[in-house]
Amino acid sequence: MRHHRIGDRNVSALCLGAMPFGARIDEETSFALLDRFVERGGNFIDTADNYCFWIDGRTGDESETLLGRWFARRGNRDEVILASKLGGRPVGPVGTDRSQDILEGLSAPAVRAALKGSLERLGTDRVDLLYRHVDDPATPQEETVRVFGELIADGTVGMAGVSNLTAERLRTGEETATALGLPGAVALQQRHTYLRPLPGTDFGVQRYADDAVLAEVRRRPGLTLLAYTALLDGAYSNPAKPLPAPYDHPVSHRQLAALRQVAAESGATVNQVVYAWLLGGDPVVLPVIGVSTFGQLDEALEAVDVELTADQRTLLDTARAEPLPGE
């Protein structure tokens, strides 16, 4: 397993996303997948205080609670770089229209209350990397940066991260931290993959790593980009899963042809080529992998060893740079 430096920690090049554990995936299978990940050299695990509240009968406690039981059973909390997120948990009734959810937000009291709940569920006294899960324009960034600085100072948070931000909000947040002399974000978690969505696509509270965001990451060498939904929920490789509508356009189909050509040349799967492209690009991007089977996990772990040639990367980059409809 290769490793990457985030802040003062060495993390595995792949981060295991625990979103479905305890909600969609039973405890026995979840524990086995977590065990396999660490046995194969992984040490970076990602969760949130709201996974998976949107499933009927679930509250959002499930992922953190399951991880807490796994840490207690295995006695390995000190061996794992644990990331969680707050700010995106509903604080009122959940309806069928996600846009109507009232979220906990990022005020100082909300951050402290949310972290307290996470620590209790996780059975730990600290989170190594704590993300602001979604943007909260109603709360001044100064207030959020200050409370994160206090939590880092008292040791309950190791490092600050942000997620689902526009380039402008990413930049102004960093400027606020610098002006206050407080720690800025060392990690940005964003929707990101090889294929590009159509311009103007609205993913709700999710934000994807567009060109402006990527430029901000390149400008800040101390900031690491992590990609979620990197495999588009299986659409790269599963014929039964069509491309999501924002990615289903003629340019994508030419880009898919480039991916398949590189996969055939390298003996890798298309999914592995996507991961290798992320890991070896500029900027380096660490995938947050979502798995439900050992086959999916092993495929992702083996992708770390896929080395693209200069010609293959040029082919992929050139195909990805083709203008999209509407650009």
C-alpha positions in Angstrom: 0.0 0.0 0.0 1.3 3.4 -0.9 0.9 6.3 1.5 0.3 10.0 1.3 1.0 12.8 3.7 -2.0 14.8 5.0 -1.0 17.4 7.6 1.2 15.5 10.0 -0.2 12.0 9.3 0.8 9.3 6.8 -2.4 7.9 5.3 -3.0 5.0 2.9 -3.5 6.1 -0.7 -7.0 4.7 -0.5 -9.5 5.8 2.1 -12.2 3.3 2.9 -15.6 4.9 3.0 -17.8 3.4 5.8 -21.1 5.0 4.7 -23.0 1.8 4.1 -21.6 -0.1 7.1 -24.4 -0.8 9.6 -27.0 0.6 7.3 -26.9 -1.2 4.0 -24.3 -3.8 4.9 -24.7 -6.1 8.0 -22.2 -6.0 10.9 -20.5 -9.3 10.1 -19.7 -8.3 6.5 -18.8 -4.8 7.5 -16.3 -6.1 10.1 -14.8 -8.5 7.6 -14.3 -5.7 5.0 -12.7 -3.4 7.5 -10.4 -6.2 8.7 -9.3 -7.0 5.1 -8.6 -3.3 4.4 -6.3 -2.9 7.4 -4.7 -6.3 6.8 -3.8 -5.1 3.2 -2.1 -2.0 4.6 -5.0 0.5 4.7 -5.2 2.8 7.7 -7.5 5.6 6.5 -11.3 5.2 7.2 -14.0 7.8 6.5 -17.5 8.2 8.0 -19.9 11.0 9.0 -22.4 11.8 11.6 -25.4 11.3 9.2 -24.8 8.0 7.4 -27.3 6.8 6.3 -30.3 8.9 7.6 -32.0 8.9 4.2 -32.7 5.1 4.3 -36.1 4.2 5.8 -35.7 3.1 9.4 -32.2 4.6 9.8 -31.2 7.5 11.9 -27.7 8.5 10.7 -26.0 6.9 13.7 -25.3 3.6 12.0 -21.9 4.0 10.4 -20.2 5.7 13.3 -21.8 3.3 15.8 -20.7 0.3 13.8 -17.1 1.6 13.6 -17.2 2.2 17.4 -18.0 -1.5 17.9 -15.3 -2.5 15.5 -12.7 -0.4 17.3 -13.8 -1.9 20.6 -13.7 -5.4 19.3 -10.3 -5.1 17.6 -8.6 -2.7 20.0 -7.0 -1.0 17.0 -8.1 2.6 17.3 -4.6 4.0 17.5 -3.7 2.2 14.2 -6.3 4.0 12.2 -6.5 7.5 10.8 -10.2 8.2 11.4 -12.1 10.9 9.5 -15.6 12.0 10.2 -17.8 14.8 9.1 -20.4 17.1 10.7 -22.8 19.8 9.6 -25.0 17.7 7.3 -27.3 15.9 9.8 -31.0 16.8 9.7 -32.2 18.4 12.9 -35.9 18.1 12.0 -38.3 15.7 10.3 -36.8 14.1 7.1 -39.0 14.4 4.1 -38.8 12.9 0.6 -37.4 16.1 -0.8 -33.8 16.3 0.4 -33.7 20.1 -0.4 -36.2 20.7 2.4 -34.0 19.1 5.1 -33.0 21.5 7.9 -29.4 20.6 8.7 -27.4 21.0 11.9 -25.1 23.5 10.3 -21.7 24.8 11.3 -22.3 27.3 14.2 -19.9 26.8 17.1 -22.6 25.2 19.3 -23.7 22.9 16.5 -20.1 21.8 15.8 -19.5 21.1 19.5 -22.7 19.2 19.9 -22.2 17.2 16.7 -18.7 16.2 17.6 -19.8 15.1 21.1 -22.3 12.8 19.5 -19.7 11.4 17.1 -17.2 10.7 19.8 -19.8 8.8 21.8 -20.9 6.7 18.9 -17.3 6.0 17.8 -16.2 5.2 21.3 -13.1 7.4 21.1 -11.7 10.6 22.5 -10.7 12.2 19.2 -11.2 12.3 15.4 -8.0 12.5 13.4 -9.6 14.5 10.6 -12.9 16.3 10.9 -14.6 17.7 7.9 -17.2 20.4 7.5 -19.5 18.1 5.5 -21.5 20.7 3.6 -21.4 24.4 3.3 -23.3 26.6 5.7 -23.6 30.1 4.3 -25.8 31.2 7.2 -22.9 30.9 9.6 -19.9 33.2 9.3 -16.8 31.3 8.3 -14.9 33.0 11.1 -17.1 31.3 13.7 -16.6 27.9 12.2 -12.9 28.3 11.8 -12.5 29.5 15.4 -14.4 26.5 16.9 -12.4 24.1 14.7 -9.2 25.8 16.0 -10.3 25.3 19.5 -11.1 21.6 19.0 -7.7 21.1 17.4 -6.0 22.9 20.3 -7.7 20.7 22.9 -6.9 17.5 21.0 -10.4 16.3 20.2 -9.7 17.0 16.5 -6.4 16.3 14.8 -6.8 18.2 11.6 -9.5 20.2 9.8 -11.1 19.3 6.5 -13.8 20.7 4.3 -16.1 19.1 1.8 -18.6 20.1 -0.9 -17.4 23.7 -1.4 -17.2 26.0 -4.4 -13.7 27.3 -5.3 -14.7 30.7 -3.9 -15.9 29.3 -0.5 -12.7 27.2 -0.3 -10.6 30.2 -1.0 -12.3 32.6 1.5 -12.3 29.9 4.2 -8.5 29.6 3.9 -8.1 33.4 3.9 -10.2 33.5 7.1 -8.0 30.9 8.8 -4.8 32.7 7.7 -6.1 36.0 8.9 -7.0 34.6 12.3 -3.7 32.6 12.6 -5.7 29.4 13.0 -5.3 26.0 11.2 -6.7 25.8 7.7 -8.1 22.8 6.0 -5.6 20.1 5.0 -8.1 18.0 3.1 -11.0 18.7 0.7 -13.5 15.9 -0.1 -15.4 16.5 -3.3 -17.4 14.6 -5.8 -14.8 13.7 -8.5 -14.1 11.1 -11.2 -12.5 10.8 -14.6 -15.7 11.6 -16.6 -16.9 15.2 -16.4 -20.5 16.2 -15.8 -22.3 18.6 -18.0 -21.7 22.3 -17.1 -24.2 23.7 -14.7 -25.2 20.3 -13.3 -26.8 20.6 -9.9 -25.9 17.8 -7.4 -27.8 19.4 -4.5 -25.5 19.9 -1.5 -22.8 17.9 -3.2 -20.1 19.8 -5.1 -17.8 18.3 -7.7 -14.2 19.2 -8.3 -14.6 21.5 -11.3 -11.6 23.3 -13.0 -11.8 26.2 -10.5 -11.6 23.9 -7.5 -8.8 21.9 -9.0 -6.9 25.1 -9.6 -7.3 26.1 -5.9 -6.0 22.7 -4.8 -2.9 23.0 -7.1 -2.3 26.5 -5.6 -2.2 25.1 -2.1 0.4 22.3 -1.7 -0.7 21.6 1.8 -4.3 20.7 0.7 -5.1 17.1 -0.4 -8.1 16.4 -2.6 -10.1 13.2 -1.9 -12.7 12.0 -4.4 -16.0 10.4 -3.6 -18.3 8.7 -6.1 -15.1 8.1 -8.1 -16.7 5.0 -9.8 -20.1 6.6 -10.4 -21.8 3.8 -8.3 -20.5 1.1 -10.7 -21.5 2.7 -14.0 -18.0 2.3 -15.4 -18.0 -1.5 -15.3 -21.6 -2.7 -14.7 -23.6 -2.9 -17.9 -26.8 -2.9 -15.8 -26.0 0.5 -14.5 -26.3 3.3 -17.0 -24.2 6.4 -16.7 -25.9 9.0 -14.5 -27.6 11.6 -16.7 -25.1 14.4 -16.1 -22.3 12.2 -17.4 -24.2 10.6 -20.3 -23.1 12.7 -23.3 -21.1 12.1 -26.5 -17.8 13.3 -25.0 -18.1 10.8 -22.1 -18.5 8.0 -24.6 -15.2 9.0 -26.3 -13.6 9.2 -22.9 -14.9 5.8 -22.0 -13.2 4.4 -25.1 -9.9 5.9 -24.0 -10.3 4.3 -20.5 -11.1 0.9 -22.1 -8.1 1.2 -24.4 -5.7 1.9 -21.5 -7.3 -1.0 -19.5 -6.7 -3.4 -22.3 -3.1 -2.3 -22.7 -2.3 -2.4 -19.0 -4.2 -5.6 -18.0 -6.2 -3.6 -15.5 -9.9 -3.1 -15.1 -11.5 0.1 -16.1 -12.2 0.9 -12.5 -8.5 0.4 -11.7 -7.5 2.7 -14.5 -9.9 5.4 -13.0 -8.2 5.0 -9.6 -4.7 5.0 -11.1 -5.5 8.2 -13.1 -6.7 9.9 -9.9 -3.7 8.8 -7.8 -1.1 9.7 -10.4 -2.5 13.0 -11.7 -2.0 16.7 -10.9 -3.1 17.2 -8.3 -2.8 13.8 -6.7 -6.3 12.7 -5.7 -7.0 10.0 -3.1 -10.1 8.0 -3.8 -12.6 7.3 -1.0 -13.6 3.8 -2.0 -17.1 2.4 -1.4 -17.3 -1.3 -1.4 -19.8 -4.0 -0.4 -17.9 -7.2 -1.4 -14.4 -8.6 -1.1 -14.1 -8.5 -4.9 -14.7 -4.8 -5.0 -12.3 -4.2 -2.2 -9.5 -6.3 -3.7 -10.0 -4.7 -7.1 -9.5 -1.2 -5.5 -6.5 -2.3 -3.4 -4.8 -3.8 -6.4 -5.3 -0.5 -8.3 -2.7 1.1 -6.2 -0.1 -0.9 -8.1 -1.3 0.0 -11.6 1.2 2.4 -13.2 0.1 4.3 -16.2 2.7 5.1 -18.8 3.3 8.6 -20.0 1.5 7.9 -23.3 -1.5 6.4 -21.5 -1.9 9.3 -19.2 -1.6 11.7 -22.2 -4.3 9.8 -24.0 -6.6 10.0 -21.0 -5.9 13.6 -20.2 -6.4 14.6 -23.8 -9.7 12.8 -24.0 -10.8 14.4 -20.7 -9.9 17.9 -21.9 -12.3 17.8 -24.8 -14.9 20.6 -24.5 -18.3 19.4 -23.2 -21.6 20.3 -24.7 -22.4 23.8 -23.5 -18.8 24.9 -22.8 
